[in-house]
């Protein structure tokens, strides 16, 4: 672990140790908004089920227990029971989960769930992550499919991406932007508003609700409904904690996970009005033509095995969907 992350984890351990030993602590990754945040819908339904069934659970607001890296470290060390997190946080252990981020690979959340549960891909992901102390409890939809936001101009075709510098989550997303003719720069989420306002980045990929939830519509002025991929995050849990539960407690946690998944998927069906909210906030919305979307898809496919996933891993995801 890096020295600064070790210090942060040590300091946070003192905070976490002050809570009741039996309490299930849940680190949030978004504002506590049941209308606007699918991640919070999942976390709140999970906590509610635990509390209603005799397991005390408490939500900790976004950032209270550290950033994504700190939450991951605490979960892997058994200092924190549950954290809401980005997909890529467990890709440092094994990249298989990146299949969920392949552009234009999944048609919808039904295909995602089919692959995860009927096709046993969640179990395969956990085969790699649990020896490192981290269990992926669930995969959470955080909104309609990802689109392209930017501060500069409407994007109606892949050619319009030329000259844009996009905020990237990691190197794999930089490769995707390069395939589209754009540039990418890795920016931590907390620094995104400043990056967009100063021109360090011109935009980002996210579902439509994100600028509304985080107050970015003052400087984000263009959104392209590109339907790149389902918008997903994950819930991670300490494997030491999970295995240390009694059989009855583990059954309650598993049932809470099922309840949270159901609430999260039901919430997705309420998000039809988000585009109207963007327009009302002054964001110009572009819907890609079928031809333009096909061009984005063709350009994206070259990145599938470009240092992220092997051909065998992609084939496993395809088989899990039933293709």
C-alpha positions in Angstrom: 0.0 0.0 0.0 1.3 3.5 -0.8 2.5 5.5 2.3 -0.3 8.2 2.1 -2.9 5.5 1.8 -1.5 3.7 4.8 -1.7 6.8 6.9 -5.3 7.5 5.7 -6.3 3.9 6.5 -4.6 4.0 9.9 -6.4 7.3 10.8 -9.7 6.0 9.6 -9.3 2.8 11.6 -9.4 4.9 14.8 -12.7 6.4 13.7 -14.1 3.0 12.7 -13.0 1.4 15.9 -15.0 3.9 17.9 -18.3 2.4 16.5 -20.1 -0.5 17.9 -18.4 -3.8 16.9 -21.6 -5.3 15.7 -22.6 -2.3 13.6 -22.5 -2.7 9.8 -20.9 0.5 8.4 -21.8 1.4 4.8 -19.7 4.0 3.0 -21.8 5.9 0.4 -20.4 7.1 -2.9 -23.1 9.6 -3.8 -25.5 12.1 -2.1 -28.3 10.5 -0.1 -30.9 11.1 -2.8 -33.5 8.4 -3.3 -34.8 10.1 -6.4 -31.6 10.9 -8.2 -29.0 8.3 -7.1 -29.4 4.6 -7.9 -26.3 3.9 -5.8 -28.0 5.4 -2.8 -31.2 3.6 -3.5 -29.2 0.3 -3.3 -27.4 1.3 -0.1 -30.5 2.5 1.7 -32.5 -0.6 0.8 -29.7 -2.8 2.0 -29.3 -0.9 5.3 -33.1 -0.8 5.9 -33.3 -4.6 5.4 -30.5 -5.2 7.9 -31.9 -2.8 10.5 -35.4 -4.4 10.1 -33.9 -7.8 10.7 -31.8 -7.2 13.8 -28.5 -6.2 12.3 -27.6 -2.6 13.1 -26.5 -0.7 10.0 -25.5 2.9 9.5 -24.8 4.9 6.4 -21.8 7.2 6.2 -22.0 10.1 3.8 -19.8 10.2 0.7 -16.2 11.1 1.7 -16.7 10.6 5.4 -14.6 7.5 5.4 -12.3 8.5 2.7 -12.2 8.4 -1.1 -12.6 5.3 -3.3 -9.1 4.0 -2.6 -9.4 4.5 1.1 -12.7 2.7 1.2 -11.3 -0.2 -0.8 -8.3 -0.5 1.6 -10.5 -0.5 4.7 -12.8 -3.1 3.2 -9.9 -5.3 2.1 -8.4 -5.1 5.6 -11.7 -5.8 7.4 -11.9 -2.3 8.9 -15.1 -1.4 7.0 -17.9 -3.8 6.3 -19.5 -2.4 3.1 -18.7 0.3 0.6 -20.3 1.6 -2.6 -17.5 1.8 -5.2 -16.6 2.1 -8.9 -16.1 -1.1 -11.0 -12.5 -0.4 -11.6 -11.6 -0.5 -7.9 -11.6 -4.4 -7.9 -10.0 -4.6 -11.4 -6.7 -4.0 -9.6 -7.2 -7.6 -8.3 -8.6 -9.1 -11.5 -9.8 -7.3 -14.7 -12.7 -9.7 -15.4 -15.2 -7.1 -14.1 -14.2 -4.8 -16.9 -16.5 -6.8 -19.1 -19.3 -4.8 -17.6 -17.7 -1.6 -19.1 -17.2 -2.8 -22.6 -18.8 -0.2 -24.9 -21.9 -1.3 -26.8 -21.6 -4.9 -25.4 -24.7 -5.1 -23.2 -28.1 -4.1 -24.6 -29.6 -3.3 -21.2 -29.7 -4.2 -17.5 -31.5 -7.4 -18.2 -28.5 -8.7 -20.1 -26.2 -7.5 -17.3 -28.2 -9.5 -14.7 -28.4 -12.5 -16.9 -24.6 -12.6 -17.2 -24.0 -11.9 -13.5 -26.5 -14.4 -12.0 -27.8 -16.9 -14.6 -24.3 -17.0 -16.3 -22.5 -17.0 -12.9 -20.1 -14.1 -13.8 -20.5 -12.5 -10.4 -19.4 -15.8 -8.8 -16.4 -15.8 -11.2 -15.5 -12.3 -10.3 -15.6 -13.2 -6.6 -13.4 -16.2 -7.1 -10.6 -13.7 -7.8 -11.5 -10.9 -5.4 -12.4 -12.8 -2.2 -8.8 -14.2 -1.6 -7.8 -10.5 -1.5 -10.4 -9.8 1.2 -13.0 -8.2 -1.0 -16.4 -9.6 -2.0 -18.5 -7.9 -4.7 -22.0 -8.1 -3.1 -23.9 -6.5 -6.0 -23.7 -4.5 -9.2 -25.8 -1.4 -9.1 -27.3 0.6 -12.0 -26.9 4.3 -11.4 -29.0 5.5 -14.3 -29.8 5.1 -18.0 -27.0 4.1 -20.4 -23.9 6.3 -20.4 -23.8 9.2 -22.8 -21.2 11.9 -23.7 -21.2 15.2 -21.8 -19.0 18.1 -22.8 -18.6 21.9 -22.4 -17.7 22.8 -26.0 -20.0 21.6 -28.7 -22.8 19.2 -29.8 -21.4 15.7 -30.6 -23.5 14.2 -33.4 -20.9 11.7 -34.8 -17.7 10.1 -33.8 -15.9 12.7 -36.0 -17.1 15.4 -33.6 -14.9 13.9 -30.8 -11.7 15.1 -32.5 -10.1 17.8 -30.5 -12.0 17.1 -27.2 -10.1 16.1 -24.1 -12.3 13.9 -21.9 -12.0 13.1 -18.3 -11.1 9.4 -18.0 -11.5 6.9 -15.2 -8.4 5.0 -16.1 -6.1 4.0 -19.0 -8.7 1.8 -20.6 -11.0 4.7 -21.0 -8.2 6.8 -22.4 -7.8 4.0 -25.0 -11.5 4.3 -25.8 -11.3 8.0 -26.3 -8.3 7.6 -28.6 -10.3 5.1 -30.7 -12.9 7.8 -31.1 -10.3 10.4 -32.1 -10.3 12.3 -28.8 -7.8 12.6 -26.0 -8.3 11.5 -22.4 -6.9 12.7 -19.0 -7.4 10.9 -15.7 -9.1 13.2 -13.2 -10.3 12.3 -9.7 -14.1 12.9 -9.4 -13.6 15.5 -6.7 -11.5 17.5 -9.2 -13.9 17.2 -12.1 -15.7 20.6 -11.6 -12.5 22.5 -11.6 -11.1 20.5 -14.5 -14.2 21.3 -16.6 -14.2 25.0 -15.8 -10.4 25.5 -16.4 -10.3 23.4 -19.6 -8.2 20.6 -18.2 -11.0 18.4 -19.4 -13.8 19.2 -21.8 -16.3 16.5 -20.7 -16.9 13.0 -19.4 -19.0 9.9 -19.9 -21.8 9.4 -17.5 -25.6 8.7 -17.3 -27.8 11.7 -17.8 -28.5 12.4 -14.2 -24.9 13.0 -13.1 -24.6 16.8 -13.9 -28.0 17.3 -12.2 -27.0 15.3 -9.1 -23.6 17.0 -8.7 -24.4 20.5 -9.8 -22.4 20.5 -13.1 -25.0 22.1 -15.4 -23.5 25.5 -14.9 -20.6 24.5 -17.2 -21.8 21.3 -18.9 -23.8 22.4 -21.9 -24.0 19.4 -24.3 -25.2 15.8 -23.9 -25.2 13.1 -26.5 -27.5 10.1 -25.9 -24.9 7.7 -27.2 -26.1 4.7 -25.1 -22.5 3.5 -24.7 -23.0 1.0 -21.9 -25.2 0.4 -18.8 -24.2 2.9 -16.0 -22.9 0.7 -13.2 -21.1 0.8 -9.9 -20.6 -2.0 -7.3 -21.1 -2.8 -3.7 -18.0 -4.3 -2.0 -17.9 -6.0 1.3 -15.2 -7.2 3.6 -14.7 -10.9 3.0 -13.4 -11.4 6.6 -16.6 -9.8 7.9 -18.8 -11.8 5.6 -17.2 -15.1 6.4 -17.3 -14.2 10.1 -21.0 -13.9 10.2 -23.2 -16.6 11.7 -25.3 -18.6 9.2 -28.4 -16.6 10.2 -26.6 -13.3 9.8 -25.2 -14.2 6.4 -28.7 -15.2 5.3 -29.9 -11.7 6.4 -27.1 -10.0 4.4 -27.8 -12.1 1.4 -31.5 -11.3 1.6 -30.6 -7.6 2.1 -28.6 -7.8 -1.1 -31.5 -9.2 -3.0 -33.8 -6.5 -1.6 -31.3 -3.8 -2.6 -30.9 -5.2 -6.1 -34.7 -5.3 -6.5 -35.1 -1.7 -5.3 -32.3 -0.5 -7.5 -33.7 -2.1 -10.7 -37.2 -0.7 -9.8 -35.7 2.8 -9.4 -34.2 2.6 -12.9 -37.7 2.5 -14.3 -38.4 5.9 -12.8 -35.7 7.8 -14.6 -37.5 8.6 -17.9 -37.8 12.3 -17.0 -34.1 13.0 -16.6 -33.6 14.2 -20.2 -36.3 16.8 -19.7 -34.6 18.0 -16.6 -31.3 18.4 -18.4 -33.0 20.5 -21.1 -34.7 22.6 -18.5 -31.2 23.2 -16.9 -29.9 24.5 -20.2 -28.1 21.4 -21.6 -28.5 20.8 -25.3 -29.4 17.2 -25.9 -28.4 15.2 -29.1 -29.7 11.8 -29.9 -27.4 9.8 -32.2 -28.8 8.5 -35.5 -28.6 4.7 -35.9 -25.7 5.3 -38.5 -23.8 7.5 -36.0 -24.2 5.0 -33.2 -23.0 2.2 -35.4 -19.9 4.2 -36.2 -19.2 4.7 -32.5 -19.7 1.0 -31.9 -17.4 0.0 -34.7 -14.7 2.3 -33.4 -15.1 1.0 -29.9 -14.8 -2.7 -30.6 -11.1 -2.3 -31.3 -10.6 -1.6 -27.6 -12.2 -4.8 -26.3 -9.0 -6.8 -26.0 -6.5 -3.9 -26.1 -4.7 -4.7 -22.8 -7.9 -4.9 -20.8 -9.6 -8.3 -21.3 -8.4 -11.4 -23.0 -10.3 -13.0 -25.9 -11.2 -15.9 -23.5 -12.7 -13.5 -20.9 -14.8 -11.7 -23.5 -16.0 -15.1 -24.7 -17.0 -15.9 -21.2 -19.1 -12.8 -20.9 -20.7 -13.6 -24.3 -21.5 -17.1 -23.2 -23.0 -15.8 -19.9 -25.3 -13.5 -21.8 -26.3 -16.4 -24.1 -24.9 -15.2 -27.4 
